[in-house]
Amino acid sequence: MPGPVQSIERAAAILRLLARGSGRLGVSEIAGSLGLARGTAHGILRTLHGVGFVEQDEETGKYRLGAALLHLGTSYLDVNELRSRAINWADALAARSGEAVRIGTPLDGKVLVVHHVFRPDDTLQTLDVGALLPAHATALGKVLLAYDAGAAAALHGELEPFTRRTTTVPRELARMLAEVRDMGWAAEVEEMTVGEAGVAAPIRGQGGLVVGAMGITGAVERICGPGGRPKPTLVTGVRDAARAVSRDLGASRW
């Protein structure tokens, strides 16, 4: 196996130093603390600055942790807190509905599955944790798009079709997202996979910010009634579970 990459180790050491120190250090201070040549330290800092992991004060020239790195750390904590708060409610929803339950968060215009509870039967199933789902063709994704104006605005180009029922016209998707906001939940029927349907509802954190979505997926005949709409009991179950997680995350409204 190849050994560690020295430049990455040094970059990590600089970030740790900035994190535990005063938060503002000059090149000479960093170099001296880590036993690096000043030119080496400056080169690494310049690279870290270029990717947003450190910021430089224009007046003093000193460095501190950058917003991009802080965002990464916050996102990691948010996802793990979301998952830990939702586990029990997701298990209960799977047991009551008899369907698979997934929890998703937005990532680069798609839906990152951060938790997945299998359908409570003996059929062979595949774990979806870590999978990236198309936002416009899933109930989870529609929820996340509906409550994120920036993400919804980004979907102005051509939308990929997965089945003949996938919405590929941005104007039609915008109309659907408005309905999601009005109803407080989203559905998809054979838009990503033929024969499957899903229902999802928003999970809110403090201040009412939507931080994720919880939903169920299963066969169309189990999820939907005779008219092709999701069964009201399933919709209620999903919304109640998402609200319960929201309360645990400190949301005052949902």
N, C-alpha and C positions, 0 to 999 in steps of 0.2 A: 504494500500500500504506500502511496506517496506521502511524504511528510507534510506538515502544516505550511501554509503560505505565509512567509514572514511579513509581507506588507499588510496582509489582512489582520494578522495578530497585532501589529503595531497600530493599525487604525482602530481596532477594538480597544486597545489599551488607552488610546487618546480619548475615545468616547467615554470610557469608564472614568478616566481622570476628570473630564469635564462634568460628568454626572455627579461625582461625589465631592468635588471641590467647591470653590466659590461660584462656579458657573461661568467665570470670565477669566481666561488665562491667555497670556501672550505666547508667541512662538518660543521664545527663550525659556519661559517657565515650563512649558510642556516638554521641550527638548531636555531640559535639565532634570525634570522629574522622572523621565523615562530612559535617560541615558542615551538619547539619540543625538545625532549630528543636527545642527540647526537646519541645514538644508534638507535633510531627510524629513524632519518634522514638518517643515513648511510645505514640502511636496505633498505629503499625506493630507495635511489640512486643506490645501488647495483642491485636492480631489474630493474630499468630504464636503467642502463648501459647494463644489460644482453640482453635487447630487442632493444638496439641501440638508445634509446630516449635521452640518455645523453652520453657524452664522458668524459674521465678523462685524464688530462695532466699527463704524466708519470713523469715529473720533479717536478711539484708543487703539484700534487695530487688534484688540483682543477677541478671542473666540469663545463661543458658547454653543450648547446643543441647539440644533436647528429644528424648525417646525416639522419638517418631513420625518425626522427620527421620532420626535415626540408623538406625531400622529400614528406612526407604526406601533409604538408602545401602547397608546390609548386604544387602538383598534384591537390589539391582542387581548387586553384586559376586558374590553367590552364584550368581545365574542365569548370569552371564557365565562364571564359573569352571566351573560345571556344563557349559555348552555347549562350552567350549573343551576340557575334559577328555574329553568324550563323543564328539566329532566322529569321530575315527578308529574307535572301536568301533562307532558307529552305521553308518558306511559299510561296515564289514566285516560287520555283521549283515545289512544290506540285500543285500549281495552273496551271502552264504551262504543266506539264506532266500528270496531272490527277491521279497521283499515290502517295502512302505514301512515306514520306521522313524520313530517320533516320540518325542520326549522332552518330558515335561510337568512342571510345578510347580503347586502349589495357588495359586489367586487368587480370593478372595471366594466360596469354596464351589464353584468350578469348576476346570477344568484349563486352564492357559495353556500352549500349545504353544511351546516355546522353540527347538526344533530339529526339522527334518523332512528326511529323506532319501527321495527318490523311489524308487519301485519300479524296479529296473534293467531296464526294457524300453522300448519305443518308444511306449507308450500316452500319451495326453494326461492330465496330472495337474496338480492345483492345489496351490500351496504353502500349507501350513497354519500356518506360523510366525505367532504373534500371535493365532491363533484361540482362542476359549474353548469348551471342550467340557464337556458335562454330566458331572459326576463319577459319578453313580449309573448311567449308561448306557454307560460306557466302561471298558475294562480299565485304562487309565492312571488313571482316576478312582477305581476301586475300590481300587487299590493305595494311592493317596494317602489315601483315606478310612480304609482298614483300619489304617494306622499313625498316624493323627491322631485321638486320642480326642475332641478338641474339635470337629473338623469332622464326625465321624460323629454326635456327639450333636446337632449342629445340624440334621441331616436327620430331623426328627421330624414334619414336616408332610407335605403331599401332594407326591408326586414326579411330575414331568411324564412322560407316556408319549410315546415317540417312535415305537415300533412296538408290535405286540401282544405282543412278548416283553420289553418294558422292565419292569423290576422297579419297581413303584409303591407297594408296601407296606413301610413302614419296618422292620417286624419281619423281613420276609423279607430285606431288604437287610442288616440287622444280622447275620443268619445267614450270608449270603454273605461278609460282611467277616471274620467269624470263620474261615471256611474259607480265605480269602486268607491270613490270618496263619498258619494251620496249614501251608498248602502252600508259602507263600513266593512265590506268583505269582497273577495274576488273569486271567480270560478273559471275553469277552463275545461272544455269538453272535446277531447280528441284533437287538441291543438298542437301537442307535442308528440304524442304517441297514440296511434289508432287503437281504440278500445279502452282508453284510460281517461279518467276525469279527475278533477281536483277542486278543492275548496280551501281558501286561505284567508287569514285575518291578520291585521297589524299587531305587532308587539310594540308598546310604547315605553320609553324610559322617563326619567325626570323631565318635567317641563312639557310632556306630551310628545316629544320627538319620537318618531317611528325608528326603532333601532333594529327591527327584524320582522319576520313574518312566520307564522305557524300554520301548517295546513295538512290536509289528508289527501291521499291519492289512492285510487283503486279502479276497479272495473266500472265502466259506464253504467251498467245495469244495477250496480250496488250503490253508486253515488247519486245517480239521477232517478227522478220519478218518470212517469209515463210521458210527461210533456218535454222531457229533455233538460229540465232544470234540476239543480241539486236539491236533494230532499231537505226540507226545512229543519228537521231534527238534527241532521248532520251540520248544517250551517250554524245552528244554535250552539251545538257542541264545540265547534271550532272557535267561534267567537268567545264563548265563555272561557275556554282554555287560554286563549290569547289574552283576554282581560285579566285572568288570574296571574299570568306571568307578568303582565304590565303592572299590576298592583305590587307584586314582589319586587319589581325594579324601581318602585317609587313613583309611578305615574299617578297623577291626581285625576286624569280624565282619559277616557278611551272611547 
